[in-house]
Amino acid sequence: MDLSADQKYGDLHTHTTASDGMQPPAENVRIAHEKGLAAVAITDHDTVGGIPEALEAGQRLGITVVPGVEISTRAGGKDIHVLGYYIDITHEPFLNHLAELRQTRERRNDQMIAKLQQLGISITLEEVISGLGRELKPDESVGRPHMADVLVKKGYASDMRDAFNRYLGEDAPAYVSVPRITPADACVWIREAGGTPVLAHPGIYGDDALVERIVREAKPAGIEVYHSDHGPADEKRYLRMADEHGLIVTAGSDFHGERQGVVFHGDIGSRTIPVTVLEQLQRGTK
């Protein structure tokens, strides 16, 4: 959605150094404020570790920070992501669930590194972690983008997308699928923590029948219609799906920062939604 002078907008999908983003949480907030946004969500993978810093920055700059998370799930043979908004980031059972998911991610990291080594690639997990340039905090984790960074720096891939296409993507030789929770489980966890679940970037999955099934069975409250990897035809389809199922419509850039001079997936503010949607996300219904 385009920004206009008579409406306030927010970007509801950004990542930070708490997961696989390149910027500290406060920097995401600063960028959003600089771009004239009224709100920005912090939605790191399987962690809420970056939210306190972002909330403090939001208070200082006068911009609404929406506490969020992006939970990794599995359905129909595909990795499916579920966004959670306005969760209670002190809810102990929810934090324990996220810790278990990060442990699963760590096991997958070990297995993917082993596969890369079997392909003749010189890479270690220690090398991937050292690429962060700082110590990894207990509630943080590395992921495929961090591996891609190393692959690019060592000349095994030309850029992030090439690294995923060659080695790390779902159909690539080093990809590992590990047992994960279902989208329905994620929706339950998010609601138990007082939050609102939203199905992330449905166009990425390439299977609208699966998306429909997830909407019916997992019962998310919303769907991310506007995303950096969605074209106009995708947006039209998912707007119709949202209308048919009474879902909250959200938008987000899925900002991860800049790697090798390329912003991945989109820059902060490249996909936005009127901030009136925040009232719907706070109450959990359209």
C-alpha positions as CSV (number, residue, x, y, z in Angstrom):
1,M,0.0,0.0,0.0
2,D,1.2,3.5,-0.8
3,L,1.8,6.1,1.9
4,S,-0.5,9.1,1.8
5,A,-0.5,12.4,3.7
6,D,-3.9,11.9,5.3
7,Q,-3.4,8.4,6.6
8,K,-0.9,6.8,9.1
9,Y,0.7,3.5,8.2
10,G,2.7,0.7,9.7
11,D,5.1,-2.0,8.6
12,L,4.1,-5.2,10.5
13,H,6.9,-7.6,9.6
14,T,10.5,-6.9,10.3
15,H,13.5,-8.9,11.6
16,T,16.4,-7.9,13.8
17,T,19.7,-9.3,15.1
18,A,17.6,-11.2,17.6
19,S,17.1,-13.7,14.8
20,D,18.3,-13.4,11.2
21,G,18.1,-9.6,10.6
22,M,21.1,-7.4,10.2
23,Q,20.0,-4.4,12.3
24,P,19.6,-4.1,16.1
25,P,15.9,-3.7,17.1
26,A,16.3,0.0,17.9
27,E,17.7,0.6,14.4
28,N,14.6,-0.9,12.8
29,V,12.5,1.5,14.9
30,R,14.7,4.4,14.0
31,I,14.5,3.6,10.2
32,A,10.7,3.2,10.4
33,H,10.4,6.6,12.2
34,E,12.7,8.2,9.7
35,K,10.5,6.9,6.8
36,G,7.5,8.5,8.4
37,L,5.8,5.4,9.6
38,A,3.5,5.5,12.6
39,A,4.1,1.9,13.6
40,V,6.5,-0.9,13.1
41,A,6.3,-4.5,14.3
42,I,9.3,-6.6,15.5
43,T,8.6,-10.2,14.4
44,D,11.8,-12.2,14.9
45,H,11.9,-16.0,14.2
46,D,11.0,-18.0,17.3
47,T,12.1,-15.3,19.7
48,V,10.9,-12.1,21.4
49,G,14.3,-11.2,22.6
50,G,14.5,-8.0,20.6
51,I,11.3,-6.5,21.7
52,P,12.3,-4.7,24.9
53,E,15.0,-2.7,23.1
54,A,12.5,-1.8,20.3
55,L,9.8,-0.7,22.8
56,E,12.3,1.6,24.5
57,A,13.3,3.1,21.2
58,G,9.6,3.5,20.2
59,Q,8.9,5.4,23.4
60,R,11.9,7.7,22.8
61,L,11.1,8.4,19.2
62,G,7.3,8.5,19.5
63,I,6.5,5.6,17.2
64,T,4.3,2.6,18.0
65,V,6.2,-0.6,18.3
66,V,4.0,-3.7,18.0
67,P,5.4,-6.7,19.9
68,G,5.4,-9.7,17.6
69,V,7.0,-13.0,16.6
70,E,7.2,-15.3,13.6
71,I,6.8,-18.9,14.5
72,S,8.2,-21.7,12.3
73,T,5.7,-24.5,11.5
74,R,5.2,-27.3,9.0
75,A,2.2,-28.3,6.9
76,G,1.6,-30.0,3.6
77,G,5.3,-30.7,3.2
78,K,6.2,-27.0,3.4
79,D,7.6,-24.6,6.0
80,I,4.8,-22.3,7.0
81,H,5.3,-19.2,9.1
82,V,2.7,-17.8,11.5
83,L,3.0,-14.3,12.8
84,G,1.9,-13.4,16.3
85,Y,1.0,-9.9,17.4
86,Y,0.6,-8.3,20.8
87,I,1.7,-11.4,22.7
88,D,2.6,-11.1,26.3
89,I,6.4,-11.3,26.0
90,T,6.7,-12.4,29.7
91,H,4.3,-15.3,29.4
92,E,6.4,-18.2,30.7
93,P,4.8,-21.1,28.8
94,F,5.0,-19.2,25.5
95,L,8.7,-18.4,26.2
96,N,9.3,-22.1,26.9
97,H,7.7,-23.0,23.6
98,L,9.9,-20.6,21.7
99,A,13.0,-22.0,23.4
100,E,12.0,-25.5,22.2
101,L,11.6,-24.1,18.7
102,R,15.1,-22.5,18.8
103,Q,16.5,-25.9,19.9
104,T,14.9,-27.5,16.8
105,R,16.5,-24.7,14.7
106,E,19.9,-25.4,16.2
107,R,19.6,-29.1,15.4
108,R,18.7,-28.2,11.8
109,N,21.7,-25.9,11.6
110,D,24.0,-28.7,12.6
111,Q,22.5,-31.0,10.0
112,M,22.6,-28.4,7.2
113,I,26.2,-27.6,8.0
114,A,27.0,-31.3,7.7
115,K,25.2,-31.5,4.3
116,L,27.2,-28.4,3.0
117,Q,30.4,-30.1,4.1
118,Q,29.4,-33.3,2.3
119,L,29.0,-31.2,-0.8
120,G,32.6,-30.2,-0.5
121,I,32.0,-26.8,1.0
122,S,34.4,-25.5,3.7
123,I,32.1,-24.2,6.4
124,T,31.6,-24.6,10.1
125,L,28.8,-23.5,12.5
126,E,31.5,-21.7,14.6
127,E,32.4,-19.7,11.4
128,V,28.7,-18.8,10.9
129,I,28.3,-17.6,14.4
130,S,31.6,-15.7,14.4
131,G,30.3,-13.9,11.3
132,L,27.8,-12.1,13.6
133,G,30.7,-10.1,15.0
134,R,29.3,-10.4,18.5
135,E,28.3,-13.1,21.0
136,L,25.1,-15.0,20.5
137,K,22.6,-14.2,23.3
138,P,20.7,-17.1,24.9
139,D,17.4,-16.1,23.3
140,E,18.9,-15.6,19.8
141,S,19.7,-18.1,17.1
142,V,21.4,-18.2,13.7
143,G,19.6,-19.4,10.6
144,R,20.0,-19.9,6.9
145,P,20.6,-16.3,6.0
146,H,23.7,-16.4,8.3
147,M,24.9,-19.5,6.4
148,A,24.2,-17.7,3.1
149,D,26.4,-14.8,4.3
150,V,29.4,-17.2,4.7
151,L,28.7,-18.9,1.4
152,V,28.8,-15.6,-0.4
153,K,31.9,-14.3,1.4
154,K,33.7,-17.5,0.5
155,G,32.7,-17.4,-3.2
156,Y,30.3,-20.4,-3.2
157,A,27.4,-18.1,-4.2
158,S,27.0,-14.7,-5.8
159,D,24.5,-13.3,-3.4
160,M,21.9,-14.3,-0.8
161,R,19.3,-15.5,-3.3
162,D,21.9,-17.5,-5.2
163,A,22.9,-19.2,-2.0
164,F,19.3,-20.2,-1.3
165,N,18.7,-21.4,-4.8
166,R,22.0,-23.4,-4.9
167,Y,22.2,-24.8,-1.4
168,L,19.8,-23.6,1.3
169,G,16.2,-23.3,-0.2
170,E,13.6,-26.0,0.3
171,D,14.4,-27.9,-2.9
172,A,18.2,-27.4,-2.6
173,P,20.7,-30.1,-1.7
174,A,21.7,-28.8,1.8
175,Y,18.1,-28.2,3.0
176,V,17.0,-30.2,6.0
177,S,13.4,-30.6,7.1
178,V,13.0,-31.2,10.8
179,P,9.9,-32.1,12.8
180,R,8.0,-28.9,13.5
181,I,4.7,-27.9,15.1
182,T,1.6,-27.3,13.0
183,P,0.2,-23.9,12.2
184,A,-2.7,-24.8,14.4
185,D,-0.3,-25.3,17.3
186,A,1.3,-21.9,16.7
187,C,-2.1,-20.2,16.6
188,V,-3.0,-21.8,20.0
189,W,0.3,-20.8,21.6
190,I,-0.1,-17.2,20.4
191,R,-3.6,-16.9,21.7
192,E,-2.6,-18.5,25.0
193,A,0.0,-15.7,25.3
194,G,-2.8,-13.1,24.7
195,G,-1.8,-12.5,21.0
196,T,-3.4,-12.6,17.6
197,P,-2.1,-15.1,15.0
198,V,-1.7,-14.1,11.3
199,L,-0.7,-16.4,8.5
200,A,2.5,-15.0,7.0
201,H,3.3,-14.4,3.3
202,P,0.9,-17.0,1.8
203,G,2.1,-16.4,-1.8
204,I,5.5,-17.9,-0.9
205,Y,4.1,-21.3,-0.4
206,G,2.9,-21.7,-4.0
207,D,-0.1,-23.7,-3.0
208,D,-3.4,-21.8,-2.4
209,A,-5.3,-25.1,-1.7
210,L,-2.9,-25.6,1.3
211,V,-3.3,-22.0,2.4
212,E,-7.1,-22.4,2.3
213,R,-6.8,-25.6,4.4
214,I,-4.5,-23.9,6.9
215,V,-7.0,-21.0,7.2
216,R,-9.9,-23.4,7.8
217,E,-8.1,-25.8,10.2
218,A,-5.6,-23.5,12.1
219,K,-8.0,-20.6,12.2
220,P,-5.6,-17.7,12.2
221,A,-7.3,-14.3,12.8
222,G,-5.5,-12.7,9.9
223,I,-3.5,-13.1,6.7
224,E,-0.5,-11.1,5.4
225,V,-2.0,-9.9,2.1
226,Y,0.7,-7.3,1.3
227,H,4.3,-8.7,1.4
228,S,7.5,-7.9,-0.5
229,D,7.3,-11.2,-2.4
230,H,3.6,-10.7,-3.4
231,G,2.6,-9.3,-6.8
232,P,-0.7,-7.5,-7.6
233,A,-2.3,-10.8,-8.6
234,D,-1.3,-12.4,-5.2
235,E,-2.7,-9.4,-3.3
236,K,-6.0,-9.6,-5.1
237,R,-6.3,-13.3,-4.4
238,Y,-5.5,-13.0,-0.7
239,L,-7.8,-10.0,-0.3
240,R,-10.6,-12.1,-1.6
241,M,-9.6,-15.0,0.7
242,A,-9.5,-12.6,3.6
243,D,-13.0,-11.3,2.8
244,E,-14.4,-14.8,2.4
245,H,-13.0,-16.0,5.8
246,G,-13.4,-12.7,7.7
247,L,-9.7,-12.4,8.2
248,I,-7.7,-9.3,9.4
249,V,-5.6,-8.0,6.5
250,T,-2.0,-7.1,7.3
251,A,1.1,-5.9,5.5
252,G,4.8,-6.2,6.0
253,S,8.1,-5.8,4.2
254,D,9.7,-8.8,5.9
255,F,12.8,-6.6,6.3
256,H,16.0,-8.5,7.2
257,G,18.5,-5.7,6.4
258,E,21.1,-5.5,3.7
259,R,23.4,-8.3,2.7
260,Q,26.0,-7.9,0.0
261,G,24.3,-4.7,-1.0
262,V,20.9,-6.2,-1.4
263,V,17.9,-5.6,0.9
264,F,16.2,-8.9,1.7
265,H,13.1,-9.3,1.3
266,G,12.1,-5.6,1.2
267,D,13.0,-2.4,2.8
268,I,11.2,-1.1,5.9
269,G,8.1,0.7,4.7
270,S,8.0,-1.0,1.3
271,R,4.8,-2.8,2.3
272,T,2.5,-1.0,4.8
273,I,-1.1,-1.0,6.1
274,P,-3.2,1.8,7.8
275,V,-2.5,1.7,11.6
276,T,-6.3,1.3,12.2
277,V,-5.6,-2.4,11.7
278,L,-3.8,-2.4,15.1
279,E,-7.1,-2.1,16.9
280,Q,-8.2,-5.3,15.2
281,L,-4.9,-7.1,16.1
282,Q,-5.3,-6.0,19.7
283,R,-8.8,-7.4,20.0
284,G,-8.0,-10.4,17.8
285,T,-10.9,-10.1,15.3
286,K,-11.7,-8.0,12.2
